Amino acid sequence: MASNGPKANRYKKMSMSPKEYQAFAKEKEPPRSILGNCLKAFLIGGAICVVGQVITELFVHLMKMTPEQASNPTVAVLILISVILTSLGVYDKLAQFAGAGSAVPVTGFANSMCSAAIEHRSEGLVLGVGGNMFKLAGAVIVYGTVAAFFVGIAHLILGTGGQ
């Protein structure tokens, strides 16, 4: 192959060492504003929490529930809103803008589950949707259970567990 022309230069770049590639990629990476990203995450995460609080207050005042009784239906409504927004493609745009702020536990987890279900629906309900959706849930449940076990042991050792 001739070594002249723009095509040859493109192929030449393909033979970079890993260190050269890392330097090249870092040079082309757009600058990130850590303060700006933190601010966006804080504002969007806070807005999601405010929506949750408004939903709780609606259950308390309109349905005459106690705050403890309103907590479960509030979580269910937040999950429903997250799944609807994910299905419409809105939540993903919000997540791109807000970063970690959109990963508020309930809505972020519902978004992850719904995204996996949508992505794998062509593979069928059991092996596609169910199998791939619960790969994520399985990891969360396992690590959540293990963390809860160690926190329980720590409370037992320190004598801080309630009775």
Helices and strands as residue ranges (DSSP letters): H 6-13, H 18-28, H 34-62, H 67-87, H 90-98, G 99-103, H 105-119, G 121-123, I 125-130, H 131-158
